[in-house]
Structures are given as C-alpha cells and as structure tokens.
Amino acid sequence: MKALNIFNAVMLALAATFAVTLGVVWILYAFNMDNEPRLHSEWRLVTHMTLSFLALTLVAAFAFWGQHRQRAWRWPAQGVQLLALAGGVWWMSRLLT
C-alpha cells in the first residue's frame, strides 16, 4: 500500500498547490477588477477552477488520511478520489475549451 499512499500524497500536494495559487489569482482579480475590464470576462472561469481544485484538495485529503490511518472507510474514499479526479479532468477540459 505504500505506492497508493504516495499517489494520495502527490494528489493532495498538487491539488492544494493549484487551489492556493488560483486562490491568490482570484484575490488579485477581485482587487483589480475595476482597473482592467477584461478581468470581468475571466472572473467566472477563475472562480470555477479555484473551487474545483479546492474540492479536489478536500477529497484527496480525505483519501490520504483514510489510507494513512488504515480506516475502515479508506476504500470508498479512494474510489471517490478517483471519481473526483476523472470528473475534474472532464470539467477542466470543458472549462478550457
């Protein structure tokens, strides 16, 4: 199970990094919305992507904790994480095209 724990840790770290980075971008957009009119058109996309990565971070943390502590609910949490990852890939591909 060590490889699965490493996968969960990597997913958690990547999702959290993207969520924090996009959160900072979201804050910068909020403060500069009046100065740059084109930010209004991108506001929705940045908000959706920030919330998506935040949700993926929470799901990955849940799965990591379950596997790390060998909880009884670890396999359903792992399945939810994989579904969230697949759904996130699909959602991001729709948002960015």
C-alpha positions, 0 to 999 in steps of 0.5 A, spaced: 500 500 500 505 504 500 505 506 492 497 508 493 499 512 499 504 516 495 499 517 489 494 520 495 500 524 497 502 527 490 494 528 489 493 532 495 500 536 494 498 538 487 491 539 488 492 544 494 498 547 490 493 549 484 487 551 489 492 556 493 495 559 487 488 560 483 486 562 490 491 568 490 489 569 482 482 570 484 484 575 490 488 579 485 482 579 480 477 581 485 482 587 487 483 589 480 477 588 477 475 595 476 482 597 473 482 592 467 475 590 464 477 584 461 478 581 468 470 581 468 470 576 462 475 571 466 472 572 473 467 566 472 472 561 469 477 563 475 472 562 480 470 555 477 477 552 477 479 555 484 473 551 487 474 545 483 481 544 485 479 546 492 474 540 492 479 536 489 484 538 495 478 536 500 477 529 497 484 527 496 485 529 503 480 525 505 483 519 501 490 520 504 488 520 511 483 514 510 489 510 507 494 513 512 490 511 518 488 504 515 480 506 516 475 502 515 472 507 510 479 508 506 476 504 500 470 508 498 474 514 499 479 512 494 474 510 489 471 517 490 478 520 489 478 517 483 471 519 481 473 526 483 479 526 479 476 523 472 470 528 473 475 534 474 479 532 468 472 532 464 470 539 467 477 542 466 477 540 459 470 543 458 472 549 462 478 550 457 475 549 451 
